[in-house]
Amino acid sequence: MCPPRSPRVVAQRELRSHPEGRERSGSVADFVGRRRELKELREDIARTGLDTLSGRKAKAPRARLLLIAGRPGSGRTSLAEALVREVAADYPDGLLRVRLTSPGGRPIATERALRTLLEGLGEPTPPGAAEDELSSALRTALAGRRAVLLVDDASDPYQVDALLPDNPDCLVVLTAEGPLTGIPDVRPCALGGLDTASAVEMLAQRIGTTRIAVDPRSADKLAEVCDRQPAVLALVGGWLAAHPKASVSDTAKQLHDMPSDGEGPLGRGFRLVYESLPQPAQRTLRLLPLAPAGIIDSHTASALAGCSVAAAQSVLEEFAGLGLVRNGSDGLFLLPGCLVPLIRPLLETRERPAEVQLARARMLERTVRLLHSCEVMAAAEGEDVRELLEGTPRALRFPDRRSAATWLDTRLPSLSAAAQLAVADGGLDTLARRLVAGLVRALAEHRGTAAAAPELYGLHRLVLDVAERRSLHREQAAALLNLADLDAETGRTREALDRYRAALDAGRAANDPYATGRAMESVGGAHQELGDWHRAADWFGRALAHALARGERADEARLYGRLGNAYTHAGRYGDALRSWRAAAAGYRRLADVPGQAKALSEMARIQEYAGRPEESLHTCREAVDLARRAGDLRLQAALQVRLADTLDRLGDPAAARLHRSAADKLLGDDPAACEIRSGND
């Protein structure tokens, strides 16, 4: 069966890697049969829906929905993929994929699913955006497109409803275990087993035609014993391929005679394969459900089992041949969701809790070290890389920055899931904090803070969860400040203000002067953004007093400037002049010539507002000299324009023209010239 790939990675590949937006051609090698179901689904696309009866509507108000229902292991995802390939030409704007349930059975957050689809379309996803906002953005992005959405393993109709485009030219293909009540105008295509001929063909793909041809009746019997279910056939076929001397008839008899224990054909097929494995491989298999999001690579398996990376890779390839895992892309393997309920009881009964916790800790520690190596490849070069990675095993290093970035992109779904699981576990909080911190740094280095903001928002929330649970006030303050900054950047100023106030309380509880001062200044900035200049000035004054008490000169100069700006907007020109004069003096003591020039520029502006043009002219000329020393051409030009305006008011148009001419020469063909002038008029 075709392996279900990671949602985020798949969406990007289908639409971003292919300019024409079409799904790549090709077929799933082991997909057989289901011709009747495919035909019915194709016909169902064009049928008249219940809401178009009697000709009341020419088109449905929403996308056409097709539901493929079947038990895990019935091949529902493979059938959906085969259908999508057949209709791809009718939907030239491409394929989007998302999975709504993890292999362990946990539902994926609707917000995460919406982000996956939006990222696949190349649309921005504001950090911290609410589900309704993301759903509306998705519908807007899909308006006017002819695209296919493959929504895999849906269990909640309300979650599906949030993903549906209001565009009748789109097609949504759902897979689920049963009918999804609550979604109107959907007739499920219920899957049973394959027909006998197709089931035998699937076995032949695994073991070759010779053993089938010499005993076709036994092959038919084996298909019946497997209930003609694709997942069972994959397991049994893989076992037969690994045991070339085993006959089809003996295998059919062995499966038939197995005590059922209420497992059904899938349980018997799994037991056949599992019991044939050597003890170390059995233990590795039992530990695989601990892999986040069911995504496994050689490092994950190596850390879980406590073996070498090479040995883990060999075992995973063996498992893939046996149908226990599925081959993904970029060296990844995926644990089929239908096998997790069979493997997890073995983990719980055969492994001691302490050993399970140790395996999970090894996996998290390995991930932390890989994230450190990934971060170093982006942040350092040459000798610095070797120095920073000294003592790191070669297997945990990346050859270059590109390979590190590729690893981060392809593993991001499992890395995010690992962080969430580690935080939820509660027993490995130290490792969880290190993992989240490492992931934040790696994302910031490779993508930049702005591009990584949607992912960083979720990670900061995880840090906040741990900090609140463990009463770590310093970490709590840092997480709240980071979240509030992202809220402020996306226009949620009131939410940011609440978080800045909470960060102030946490900073005071931790006796952390940096967090306390930063929170005070940020509260003032939030009030400033809301236009409440009096409260902004009050909070900037508190932050300034805090900085003065600590003797932080750079913070003092900056806060004097922010205070002066708030006073200016509040119309308190005298207070504003005193603040900017103090800021200029602070920058002079710091030998910060550009800062001093800008402070004097603001003083000149306020003097002009206050009706003191001669003083403004003198201050502005002093600021021009400083800007010239600093080499800031844009500031020089802005000050020349201000000088010209002041001279106009003083009745000297000739001198004003000279200064405007000087400003034009400084700006040249700079397209921001008008912006500079308007910003300083």
N, C-alpha and C positions, 0 to 999 in steps of 0.2 A: 504494500500500500504506500501511497505517497506520504512522506513524513511531514507532519505539521511543523512549519517553521515559525521562528519567533515573530510575533506580530509586528513589532516596530521595524525589524530588518526586512521582512517580506514587503511591507507596504512601501518602503523606500525603494526597494529593488524593482518592484513592478512598475512604479511610476517615475522614479527619478533616473534610474539607470538606463531607461529606454525612452529616447526622446519622443517616439511616436505614441508612448503611453499604452502600448499593447502588451499583453502577457506573452512571454516567450513561447514559441512553438515547441512542440515536442509532446511526448506522451509519458505517462508513468509506466515504467517497465512492467510492473506486476499487476496492473489494473486489467481485469478481464471481466467479461460478462456484463450484466446490467443493461443490455441493449433495450429491453422493454421499459425499464425505469427511465433511461435517458430519453426515450421517445416521448413518454408521458410528460416528463418535465419540460421538454422542448414545446410540446403542445400547450402546456399549462401557461407558458409565458404569454401566448397570444389570446388565451381564452377570455371571455367576457366575465368580469367580476360581478359580485353581488351588488356593488354600488353603481354599476352601469346598466342594470336591467331596465327595460322599457325605454332605452335610449335617452335617459334623463341626463347622462353625462357622456361626453365623447371620450374622456380619458379619466383614469383614476387620479385622485388628488395626490397620491403618494406613489412611490416606486412599487413595481411589481415584486411580490414576495413569493419565494418558493421555499418550502420547508422539507428537508430530508430528515426523517426520523428513524432512529434505529439504536439498538443497544451498542455500548462501546465495543469495538472490535468488529462491527458489522460492515465496515467499509464506507460509512456515510461520508467521511471527509474525502476519500478517493473519488466517490461518485460525484460529489460537488465539484471537485477539481476537473474531472472529466467533462462535466457539463459546461463549466466555465471555458474550457478550451474549445468546445464545440461552438459556443456562441460568441467567442471573442471578437469575431469580425463585425458583429452587430453593435458592439460597444467600443468604439475607437478610443475613448478617453481612458481606457485601462482598467486594471483590477486593483482593488484594495482588499486587504485581508486583515482580520483581527480574530483573536480567540478570546472567548468570554469566560473560560474556566481553565484553571491551571491543571496540570496532570494529577496533582494531589486532590482535586475536587473543589478547591477554593475558588469562589467567583472572582473574576478580575474586576477591579473598581471601574464603574462606568466612566468616570473622569479619565482614567488611564486608557480605556478603549477609545474614547473620543480623541484623545491626544494622538494615539497611534494612527488613526485615520487621517487626522489633520496634517500630521507630519508626513504621511505618505503622499498627501496632495501638495506638500511644500508650503502649507499655510502656517502662519505664526500661531503659537499657542501660548498666550500670556500666562506667566507663572501665577499659580493660585487662583486662576479663573474658575468660577463656579460651573457646575455641570450644565445648567441651563444656558450659560453663555457659550460654552464649547459646543453644545448641541446646535444652537442657533448658527454659530460660525460654520459648522460642518454643513448644515443645510444650505447656507449661503454659498459655500464653496462648490457644492455639487449642483447648484442651480444652473441649468443650461448645459450640463454635461451628460454624456452617454457613457456611464461607467457601471462596473459590476462591483458589488460589495459581497465578499464571502465572509459571513459571520459564523465562526465555527464554535460548536459545543455551547450553544445558548441554553440557559436554564430559566431565565427570568424574563417574562414578556415585557416588563417595564424597562428593563435594561435595553432590550432590543428596540423598543419604541424610541428611545433617545437617539438611536443611531440611524433611524430611517430618514432618507431624504424626501423632501416634498417635491419630488421631480418624477413624473411618470416615465421619463426616458431612461431612468436608472433601473437596474435589476439588483435585488438583494436575495442572495442564496443563503439560507440558514440551515445549520445542522443542529440537531438536538436529540435527546434520548426519547422524547415522546412529544405529543402535540403540545403546543404552547397556547393555552387558553388565554384569551385577552387580546390576541392579535387578530383583527378581523380579516375576512376574505382570504384565508389561507387553508389550502387543502394539503395535508401532509402526505408525502410519498414515503410510506412505511416500508422499511427494508427487512426482509427475512434473510435466509441463507442464499447463496449462489445456486444456480442450477447445477446439476451434477457434472455436466460436461465442462462448465467454466471452473468448477472446483477442482476437477482433475487437471485441467490446463494450468491452474495456479500451482498445483503440486509439481507438475512437469517443469515449470519455470525454475523451481528450486532444485529438483533432483535429476533433471534430465528425462528424456523420453524412454530410455531403455527399460528401466524398472517398471515403468507404466505399461509399456508395450508387451512385456512378457507375462503380465498378470493384470489385465484391464479390470477384471471383476473385483480383485482385491483393491485396486485403486478406487473403484466406485464405492466399495464398502468403507474404505478409509475416509473418503469424502463424507459419507453419511455419518460415520462415527464422530467426525469433526463438526457435524451439524452444518457443513458447508459454509462455516463462518470464516471470513478472510483472516482474522487474527489467529484463529486456531490453526488454519492451514499454513500460515506463515511459520508458526512455531514448529509444527510437526514436520513440515517440509524442510525447515532449517535443520532439525534434528536428524532427519534422514540423510540430508546432504553431508552432515558431519560424521555419519556412520554408514559409509558406502556398502558395508557387508550386511546391513540389516535389510530384511525383505519387507515389502509393503504389506503383505498378508500378516506377518508376525507383528508388525507395528499396529495394524488395525486391531488384531486380537488383544494385544497388550493394552491398548487404550480402552477397548470395550470391557475388559475384565477388571480394570482399575476400580476400586471402591469410589463411589461418587462423592461421598461426604458433602453432598449438596453443592458441589463446585460447578457442575455442568461441564460441557466439552472444553471450555476455555481453561478451567481449573485443571482438568486432566491433562490437557496439552502442555500447560505450563509445568505441571509436576513432572511429566516425562522429561522435559528439557532440564529443569532445575536439578533433578536427582542424578542426571548424567554428568553434571559439572563436578570438577574437583573441589575440595573443600575451600581453598582460597578464593576460587571464582564464585562459589556460592556465597561466601561472606561479602565479597565485593558487590554482588547483585543485591543482597539484602540491604546494603547501605545506600544504594542509589536513590531511594525515595527522599533521602536527606538533601539531594542536590536541588538548589533553588530553581523553581519554575520547570523542573524536569529537564533542564538543559545541562548536559554533561560534556566535559572535555577531559583530556588525559590528566590535567592538573587536578581537576575536581576528584576524579576517581582515585588518583594517586594519594591525595590527602586523606580521603575517606578511608581507604583500605590500608594506608601506611606502607605503600610499596613504591617502587621507582616509577617515574613518568613513562619510561619505555614499556615496562610491564603492564602498566595501566592501559596504555594505548593498545597493546596486543590483546588484552582481555576485552576491551570495548569493541574491537574489530571482530573478535570471536562472538560476542553477544549480538552484534549486528547481523552476522551470518545466521545466527540461531533465531532471529526475530525477536530477541529480548529488548533491543533498542533499535532505533531507526537512524540511519545516516542523515545528518543535516549538512549544512554548508560550513566552510571555514573551519574544518576540524571538529565540529560539534556533533554530538549524538543526542537523541531525544528519547526520553522514557515514555512509552505509550501509556496513555491514561488508563486504558483498560487493564493493564497489568499491575498498576499501583495497588488496587485493593487486594491483589493476591500476594504481592511482595511485602506490603507493610505488616501484616500479621506475623510473617517470618521474622521481620526486624524486631517486633515487639516481644516475641516469645524466645527467639534464639540469641539475641544480643542483650547483654546486661545494660541497664540505664547508664551506668558510668562509662561504659565503652561507647555507647551512642553519643553521649555528651562529649567525650574525648574526640571522637571522629568528627563531630560538628565543629569543635574548636580547632582541630587541625585544618579543616577546610577553610574556616574563616581566617586563620593565621596565614595560610597559603595565599588567599585572596588579597589580604592586606599587603603582603610582600610583592605580589604581582602589581598591585596598584601603585606601590611606591616606585617600582621599576618603570612602570608606564609613565608616571609623573616625571621622573628624572629624565626620560628620553625627550620630553617636550621642553623641560625647563633648563637643561644644561647641554653642553657640547664638549666634545673632545676629552681632554684630561679631566674636566669636571665630572663627566659621566662616570669615568672609571673610578674616580675618588668617591663619588656618592654611592656607587654600587659595590664598593669594596666589601668583600665578605658575602655578597649575594651569589648563590650558586648559578652556574651558567644556564641551567634549565629555566631559571626565573628571570632571565634577561631577554630584552628584545634587541634584534640586530640594528634597528634604526627607528626613527620617529614614526615613519609611515606604518610599519608593522605594529607599533604600540598603539597608534590611533585606530587601526583596523581591529585590533584585539578589543579595545575599549568599546567601539561601536557594536561589534558583533556580540560581545558579552554583556552589554548594558542591561538587557532585560533580566538576565540571571543575577547580575551584580545588584540591581535595584531590589530584586526579590530577596537576595541574600541579606541585604541591609534590613528589609522589613521583617524577615523571619528572625534575624538576630535580635532586633529590638523587641519583637513580640515574645521571644523566648524568655527574656528576663534573667536568665542564669548566666549569660555571657555579656553583660553590659559593657565591660571594659573593651572586649574585642569588638562589640557592636559599635562603640564610639570610635574606635580606631578605623574600622571599616568605613563608616560613614565619612569620617574626616579624610581618609585616603581617596575615596570616590569623589568627594567635593573638590579636592586639590587636582586630581587627574582630569576631571571634566573642565575645570577652570583653565588649566594649562593647555589642554588640547583644543577646546572649543571657544574659550573666552567666557568671561562671566555672563555677558549679555546673552550669547547664544545658548549657554547651558542653563539659563535661569529657570526654565520650566522643571528641569530635573533637580536643580539645586533647591527649589522651593520644597519639594517633597522630602529631600534629604534633611533640610533644616528642621522640618516638622518631626522627623524621626529623632533627631538629636534632642529636640524639646521634650519628646515623650520620655526618653531615658533620663534627662535632667530632672524632670518633674517627679519621676518615679523614685529617683535616688536622692532627691533634694540637693542636687548639685546646682547651687544658685549661680555660680559663675558661668557654667555652660548654658544654663537656662537664659541668662541675660544675653549671651552671645547669640543663641539661636533666635530669641525674640527680636534682637536688633537686625539680624540678617533677614528674617521674614518680613519685618516692618519695612526695611529698605526695598525689598521686592514689591511689597504692596504699594509703597509710595511711587515706585517707578511705573507701575501699571495703572495709576490713577485712583487707587483705593485709599485715599488719604485718611479718611476717618478710621478705617480698619488699622492703618499704619499708626495713627495716633494712639489708639488703644494698646497696641503692642509696644510702642515706645514707652508708654506709662508703666506697663507691666515689666518691661526691661529695666526701668528705673528702680522699681521696687526690688527686683531680683539683684540688681547691682548693689543696692544698699545692703541687702541681706548678706551678700557675699563680701561686703566691705571692699569692693572692687572700684577704685577711683576712676579707672579708664572707662568702664562700662557706665558708671554713674554720670560722668561728664558727657560722654557720647550720647546717652539717653536724653539728658537735659537739652543738649543742643538740637537733637532730632525732634523732640517735642516742640521746640520753638520753630523748627523748620516746617513741621506739619501745620502748625497754626498759621505760619506765613503763607503756606500754600493755600490754606482755606480763607485767606484774606483777613484774618483776625490779627492785625498788626500790633495791637496793644498787648495781647497775650504773648505774641511772638517776642516782643521786646522784653517782656517780663522773664520768659524762659531763657532767652539769650543772656540776660543779665545774671540769672542764676548760674548758668554754665560759665560765664565769665568770672564770677566770684569764685567758683570752684577751681578754675584754671589759675587764677591769681594766687589762691591759697597753696597751690602745688608748684607755683613758679614755672609753669610751662609757657615760655615766651611765644612760641609759634602759635599755640592755641589762643593765647591772649590777643595777639594781633588779628588773627582770623575772626575771633568772636567780637572784637571791637568793630570790625567791618560789618559783620552780620547785624549787630545791634544798631549801627549807624544806618544801615539799609532799612531796618524796620522803623526806626524813628522817622526817616525820610518819608516813607509811605504813610505814616501816621500824621504827617504834617508838623512834626516837632523838629523844626530845622535847627534850633539852637542845640538841642541834645544830639542831633545827627552830626553837626559840625564837630562837637567835642569828641564824639566817638570816632569819627574818621581821622581827626587830628591825632588821637591816641593810637589809632591803627597805623598811621604813617610813621609815628615815632617808634612803634614796636618793630615795624619792618626795617626802619633805619638801623636800630640796634642789632637786628639779625643780619644786616648787610644784604637784605633782599631788595635789590633795586627795582625789579618789575613790580613787586608788591607795593613798594612805597609810591611808585609812579601811579599805580591804579588807585591807591588811597587818595592821593592828591587830586587825581582826576575826579573822583567822587566829591571831594571837598569843593572843587570848582563848580560842579553841577549844583550842589546845594546852595552855594553862595549866589549863584545865578537865580535859583528859585526864590531865595530870600530877598531878592532885589538889591544885591550888592555887586554890580557888574565889574567895578574896578578891582575889587578883591578877587573876584572870579578870574579876571584877566591875568592878574599877577600869579595866582595859584596855578592856573592852567599853563603858563609859560614855564614855571618851575617843573611841572609834571612832564612837559614836552622834553625838557633837558634830560630828565631822568629816563624817560622812555627811549630817548636816543642813545643814552649810555647802555641801556638794557638791550638795545637792538630789536625792540618790539615795533615793527613797522605798522601793524594794524592799530596798536594803541596810539602811535604817533599820528596816524592819519585821523583817528577819531578825535584826538585832542586838537588837531589843526582845524577840523570842522567846528569844534566847539569854540575855538578862538575866533573863527570867522563869524559865527553867530553872535558872539558877545560884542565884537567890533561893530557889527551891523547895528546892534542896539545902542552902542555908544556913538553912532553917527560917523563911522569911518569906513565907508564901503570899499574904498580903494585897498586898504589894508586887508579887509575881509576877503576880497578877490584873490589877493596874493596867498593867503592861507589856504583857501579852497584849492587853488592851483597846486600848492605844495601837497595837499592831501591827495589830489588826483594822481600826481606823480608817484607818490608813495604806494597807492593802491594799484596803479597800472590797470590791467584788465581783470582785476580780482572781482569775481561775480558777487562777492559778499560786501561790496562797497556800500550799496544802499542799506544793507543790514546794519553796517557799522554806524552809518549816519542816523538811521532811524532809532537805533538803540541808544544813541547818546544825545539826541535832540531834546 
